[in-house]
Every structure is written in structure tokens, then in C-alpha cells.
Amino acid sequence: MKERTLKGFGARLTALRQARGLTQEELGAAVGVSNRMIDYYERDGAQPPGAMLVDLARALRCSTDALLGVTAMSDTLAPKTARLLKRLQRIEELPPADQRAVLKLVDAVLDTRRRSTPPSRAKRKAS
């Protein structure tokens, strides 16, 4: 029997991983393989064994159907946004005092930026 691969699997895997803000190493650790194997699975013509699809879908918080391309991928964020959200989630794990310190720092930087941006530019950025 001729070996079959699903067209576009690697691109979907890459898109879902990046949308979740995960590196190849982080995804590999979540499913128990090396980052080199994740890199291999993200290439055209390669795909993981069927048993690993469930682990990948769980790690990527998607359905196996979305991973396989049976249904459309939903809830995808830009990679930059996903990385930012991932960092914010890690802040949630900090003790409350550390969370307050981080938020004060962020607020101070945003306030400084807001005050240093000329009003006409600030209005253009807001719209």
C-alpha cells in the first residue's frame, strides 16, 4: 500500500503551534518528542503517527479534526499576540505582590508612552 500523507498537515501544525505561542521545543516537551521531531512533522510530506495526533491536539488546544484539516482552524491569533498572552498567563502564576509589581511597571511604561506621544499622533494610532 502506498504511504499517504495529508496535504498541508505541516503548515497547519506550524500555524496552530505559533497561534498558541509555543516553540517547537515546548510543543515537543508537551507531547514527549524532541523539537527536531516537531520540526520534521511541520515539513511537507511528513506527519506524526496517528496515536500522537491526540497528544498534539491536546497540547495545541484544538480538535484532531482541525489538526487534520477536516474542519477549519478557529481561534487562531497572530504569533506575536499569542506569545504576549502566554507571558501574561505566566504572570498570573506569580504571587500577588509580584503581579502587582509587574502591573505597576507596565502601567508606568504605558503612561510614559502616552504622555510622550504628541496628541495628533495618539489620535491617529487610536483610530
Secondary structure, 3 states (H helix, E strand, C coil): CCCCCCCCHHHHHHHHHHHCCCCHHHHHHHHCCCHHHHHHHCCCCCCCCHHHHHHHHHHHCCCHHHHHCCCCCCCCCCHHHHHHHHHHHHHHCCCHHHHHHHHHHHHHHHHHHHHHCCHHHHHHHHC
